[in-house]
Amino acid sequence: MMKYIKKEQEPEKLRSWFNNQYDEEGNRLGCDYYDDVPSDVKRDVKEHLLKEQGFLCCYTGILIDTENSHIEHLKPYSICRNEKNYEDVNYFNLVTAYPGRNYKSQEDENDEYDELNQPSKKNKNSKKCPFGAHAKENWYERDNFVTPLQLDCEDRFKFDDFGKVQATNHQDTAAQITIEKLVLNHQRLIDLRKAAIDEAIFPIDIELDASDIQKIANGLYSQKNEEGKFRQFCLAIEQVARQLI
């Protein structure tokens, strides 16, 4: 959270599909058809998005893949449908975010079965992630939403070594509102960040020297590996390293 995403050209499959969406009279179809995008086109789009983002969730910095992510609309699909301006299928409005369709909360994992070893009814409907894309839902305020497509997004959030995040500038209302709406200081997310920071900068088995910290601060983890992936929470790790120098 929140690493800048440099958008590339839209995938050919998406462009070709969109350019062929006309009715029998040659009129462009309305924008309410994202759900009608063929599954193979959506898979192709998702693959492009994952690679484009270095396999990091656009909001949280969690490492994602095809299974634990979904295609997210920065401007919510429901708004795009009402505005009828085709943004629901505009590649520059699409990103990938955690979690996937089969999300299971930590509470579900801890209480999946009852005392009779039957599926628990307690968390039957607990399929909503408490932070990130699910927390955002249909919220959208252009002037109060810092998105990962904004060039300065990485500089507008500050992480500490406990895994918490705040607006770099206390007068940056948009950054503060974005943190609040995406619930980016949810305790589970804080714990995940802290674990990643501790593993990278404060490992138990060795003590990093100043040169090691400097390498991290200079962007060591913002380099994609051979699989095209960034390190999980790389932005938070690098910010903490810079604070230590």
C-alpha positions in Angstrom: 0.0 0.0 0.0 0.1 1.9 -2.2 2.7 1.2 -4.9 2.4 3.2 -8.1 1.1 1.3 -11.0 2.2 2.4 -14.5 -0.6 1.3 -16.8 0.3 -0.3 -20.0 -1.7 -0.6 -23.2 -4.9 -2.5 -22.9 -4.7 -6.2 -23.9 -5.6 -6.9 -27.5 -8.4 -9.3 -26.4 -10.2 -6.6 -24.5 -9.8 -4.0 -27.2 -11.0 -6.4 -29.9 -14.0 -7.5 -27.8 -15.0 -3.9 -27.0 -14.6 -2.7 -30.6 -17.1 -5.3 -31.7 -19.8 -4.4 -29.3 -22.5 -3.0 -31.6 -26.1 -3.7 -32.0 -27.7 -4.8 -35.3 -28.2 -1.2 -36.4 -24.5 -0.3 -35.8 -25.0 1.6 -32.6 -22.6 1.2 -29.7 -24.0 -0.9 -26.9 -24.6 0.6 -23.5 -21.9 0.3 -20.8 -23.8 -2.1 -18.6 -22.1 -5.2 -19.9 -18.9 -5.8 -17.9 -20.6 -9.0 -16.6 -21.0 -10.1 -20.2 -17.3 -9.9 -21.0 -16.3 -13.4 -22.1 -14.4 -15.4 -19.4 -11.4 -15.9 -21.6 -11.1 -12.1 -22.1 -11.4 -11.5 -18.3 -8.7 -14.1 -17.7 -6.4 -12.4 -20.1 -7.1 -9.0 -18.6 -6.4 -10.3 -15.1 -3.1 -11.9 -16.2 -2.0 -8.5 -17.7 -3.0 -6.7 -14.5 -1.2 -9.0 -12.2 2.0 -8.7 -14.3 1.6 -5.0 -14.5 1.3 -4.7 -10.8 4.2 -7.0 -10.0 1.6 -9.3 -8.3 0.8 -6.9 -5.5 -2.7 -5.9 -4.4 -3.3 -2.4 -5.7 -4.5 -1.2 -2.3 -2.8 -3.2 0.4 0.6 -4.5 -1.0 -0.3 -8.1 -0.3 1.2 -10.5 -2.7 -1.5 -11.9 -4.9 -2.0 -14.4 -7.7 -4.9 -15.6 -9.9 -6.7 -17.4 -7.1 -6.5 -14.9 -4.2 -7.4 -11.7 -6.2 -10.1 -10.2 -8.3 -10.5 -7.6 -11.0 -11.3 -4.3 -9.2 -12.8 -1.2 -10.6 -11.2 2.0 -9.2 -14.4 3.8 -10.0 -17.0 1.3 -8.9 -18.9 -0.7 -11.5 -22.2 0.5 -10.1 -21.2 4.1 -10.8 -19.9 3.3 -14.2 -23.2 1.6 -15.1 -25.2 4.7 -14.1 -22.9 7.1 -16.0 -22.9 5.0 -19.1 -19.4 6.1 -20.2 -17.8 2.7 -20.8 -15.5 3.0 -17.8 -16.6 -0.4 -16.6 -14.5 -1.9 -19.3 -11.9 0.8 -19.5 -8.5 -0.9 -18.8 -7.3 2.3 -17.0 -10.1 1.8 -14.5 -9.2 -1.8 -13.9 -6.7 -3.2 -11.4 -6.3 -6.4 -9.4 -6.9 -6.5 -5.7 -7.0 -8.9 -2.7 -9.0 -11.1 -2.0 -10.2 -13.6 -4.5 -13.7 -15.0 -5.0 -13.3 -17.8 -2.5 -12.1 -15.5 0.3 -12.2 -17.1 3.8 -11.8 -14.9 6.8 -9.5 -15.7 9.7 -12.6 -16.3 11.8 -13.9 -18.8 9.2 -10.6 -20.6 9.4 -10.6 -20.8 13.1 -14.3 -21.7 13.4 -15.1 -23.7 10.2 -16.6 -26.6 12.1 -18.8 -26.8 15.2 -18.4 -29.2 18.1 -20.2 -31.9 16.1 -17.7 -31.5 13.3 -20.4 -30.0 11.1 -19.9 -26.8 9.0 -20.3 -23.9 11.4 -23.3 -21.6 10.8 -21.8 -18.8 12.8 -19.6 -17.6 10.0 -21.7 -18.9 7.1 -22.0 -15.4 5.6 -18.5 -14.2 6.7 -17.1 -13.8 3.2 -16.1 -10.1 3.3 -12.6 -9.0 3.8 -12.5 -6.3 6.4 -10.0 -4.1 4.6 -9.0 -3.0 1.0 -11.3 -3.6 -1.9 -14.2 -5.1 0.2 -14.1 -2.3 2.7 -14.2 0.2 -0.1 -17.2 -1.4 -1.7 -19.0 1.3 -3.8 -17.3 4.3 -2.2 -15.8 6.7 -4.7 -14.9 10.4 -4.2 -12.5 11.5 -6.9 -10.9 14.3 -4.9 -10.6 12.3 -1.7 -9.4 9.0 -3.2 -5.6 8.5 -3.6 -5.3 5.8 -6.2 -2.3 3.7 -7.2 -2.4 5.3 -10.7 -1.4 8.7 -9.2 2.4 9.4 -9.7 2.8 10.7 -6.1 0.8 7.9 -4.4 3.9 6.3 -2.8 4.9 9.6 -1.1 1.5 10.3 0.4 1.6 7.5 2.9 4.1 6.9 5.7 4.7 3.5 7.4 6.3 2.9 10.8 8.2 -0.2 12.0 5.0 -1.4 13.8 3.2 -1.8 10.5 0.9 1.2 10.8 0.3 3.7 8.1 -0.7 7.4 8.1 -0.8 10.3 5.7 2.7 11.7 5.2 1.3 15.2 5.4 -1.3 15.7 8.2 -3.1 18.2 5.9 -3.5 15.6 3.2 -7.2 15.0 3.7 -7.5 12.6 0.7 -4.7 10.3 2.0 -6.4 10.3 5.4 -9.8 9.5 4.0 -8.3 6.8 1.7 -6.7 5.1 4.7 -10.1 5.3 6.6 -12.2 4.0 3.7 -9.9 1.1 2.8 -9.4 0.4 6.5 -5.6 0.2 5.9 -4.9 0.2 9.6 -6.9 -3.0 10.3 -5.1 -5.0 12.9 -4.6 -8.0 10.6 -3.1 -5.8 7.9 -0.9 -4.1 10.5 0.3 -7.5 11.8 1.1 -8.7 8.2 3.1 -5.5 7.5 5.0 -5.7 10.8 5.9 -9.4 10.1 7.2 -8.5 6.6 9.2 -5.5 8.0 10.7 -7.6 10.8 11.7 -10.4 8.4 13.4 -8.0 6.0 15.0 -5.5 8.4 15.1 -7.1 11.9 15.7 -10.8 11.2 16.2 -13.0 14.2 19.1 -15.0 12.9 21.3 -12.1 11.6 21.9 -8.5 12.2 21.9 -6.3 9.1 24.7 -3.7 8.9 24.3 -0.2 7.5 25.1 -1.2 3.9 22.3 -3.8 4.0 19.8 -1.3 5.3 21.0 1.2 2.6 20.4 -1.3 -0.2 16.8 -1.9 1.1 16.2 1.9 1.4 17.5 2.4 -2.2 14.8 0.1 -3.6 16.2 -3.4 -3.3 12.7 -4.9 -3.0 11.1 -2.7 -5.6 12.9 -4.7 -8.2 10.8 -7.5 -9.7 12.2 -11.0 -9.3 12.6 -13.5 -12.1 8.9 -14.3 -11.8 8.0 -10.6 -12.3 6.9 -10.2 -8.7 7.7 -7.5 -6.1 8.3 -8.4 -2.5 5.1 -8.3 -0.4 4.8 -4.9 1.4 8.0 -3.7 -0.3 7.0 -0.1 0.0 6.5 -0.3 3.7 9.8 -2.2 4.1 11.8 0.4 2.1 10.2 3.4 4.0 11.2 1.9 7.3 14.7 1.3 6.1 15.0 4.9 5.0 13.9 6.0 8.4 16.6 4.0 10.1 19.4 5.6 8.0 
